[in-house]
């Protein structure tokens, strides 16, 4: 099975030694993505939009860019792993997900954690499948 890597030009370079996504057969594995992913430059100097709803929408849009570069769409996502700075934000995140991914059909995991940038409120990893 051939492994293909994706780093869309619409997004900044990854902040570490990894790819934005790797495709193995029909599976696409998307690295941790945030509202910072489309901002270029030193991660510590990047400015984030305030608010969990806005950061969630920007994060999903960035995941959409990765999907598109690999020939997938958001509808092909079957798994999300959501990392939140505050567990109190989960309800707001779920409301945004209902809006931007209305078809559901995916599984989801949620974690509360410290994130790499002090203003980051959310990071999401995703997996997609397309025959």
N, C-alpha and C positions, 0 to 999 in steps of 0.2 A: 504494500500500500504506500503510495507516494505522499509525502508530507509537504504541504505548501504553506508559506508564511505570508501574512498580509500586514502592511503598514501603510494605510491610505494617506495620500498626500494632503487630504483635507484635514488631517489631524497632526498634532505635534509628534515629534519623535518620542518613543517610550522613554520614561525617566530612568530606566534601568536596562540591564542586559536581557531583554526579552522582546518578543514580537507582540503586536496588538492582537493578532489572532493566528491560529494554526488550524489548517484543514487537514483532516485525515479521513479519506474516503468521503462519505456523506456527512461527516460530523465537522462542525466548526466550533472551536474553543476560543472564547474571547477573554483576553486578560482583563484584570481589574480596570474599570473605566470610570471616569468621573467628569464633573463639569470643568475640570482643568485640561482634559485630554485634547481639546482643540486649541488651547493657548500655547504658544511657543515661548521658549526661553527658560531660564532657570526656574525650577518648580517653586522655590521660595519667593520669587518675585512675581509670580502669576497672581492675577486678581480674579476672585470668584464672585459670581452674582450672589447676592444675599438671599437667604431663605431656602428651606428644604424643597419646596415645590419647584422653584426655578432650577435649583441644582439637579433635582431628579429629572426634570424635562430635558435639560441640557445633557445629562448623562445618557439618557435613553436615545437622544438624537445622535450622540457620539457613537453609541453602540450600533445605531442604524447605519452610520457611515461605514463602520467596519463590515457589517453584514453586506451592504451594497457592494463594497470593493471585492468581496469574496463571492458575489453572485447569490446572496441570500437576502431575505427580508426579515423584518421584525416578527412576521407571522411564523417564521421557521424556528423561532426560539422555543425550546422545550424546558429550559432550566435557568433560573436566576439565583444568584447568591448576593444578597444585599448586606452591605456593611454600613452601619449607621453610627454616627458619633453619639446620638441620643436615642434610646429606645422610644422615647416619647414622640418621635417623629414618624413612627411606622404607620400610623393611621393616615397621615398626610401623604406619605409615599404610596400607600395602597390606593388612595383616591386618584393620584396621578397615574398609576399603573392601569387602573380601570379605564382611564381616559385614553392613554396612548397605546395600550395593548388590550383593546376591548374584547378580543376573541378568547382570552384566557388560554386554556390548553397547555399550560406550562406548570412546572413545579417550582417552588420558591423556598429559599432558606434565608433566615434573617439573623444577623449578629450585631451586637454592640461592640465597638472597638475604637481604639485610638487610630486616627488616620494620618497620612504623611504630611499634609498641609494643615496649618492651624485653622484655616477657614473652611476646610472641606467638611461637609455634613454627611456625605454619602459616597460610596464607591460600589459599583456593581460588576460582577463577573457574569458572563452568560455563555450558554451552550446552545447551538442550533443544529438542526438536522434537516437535510433536504436530499431526496432521492433523485 
